[in-house]
Amino acid sequence: MNPINKSELQVTEMANGQGMSVPVYRITGSGEGPSVYIQANIHGAEVQGNAVIYQLLEQLQQLPCYG
């Protein structure tokens, strides 16, 4: 099983019927411990959080327990 999984969560539907979704990444560790929820892009112009989360995912994939 891949410890980093991506799914899509539909959050609304546009007037033309096309759904709008956000990506959801679920990272499963190798042991028990606390959980954390990380969210970015609360306001559309604040994209720095997206870059930080992307870098976190990149670094996690390099760890032996996730790679």
Secondary structure, 3 states (H helix, E strand, C coil): CCCEEEEEEEEEECCCCCEEEEEEEEECCCCCCCCCCCCCCCCCCCCHHHHHHHHHHHHHHHCCCCC
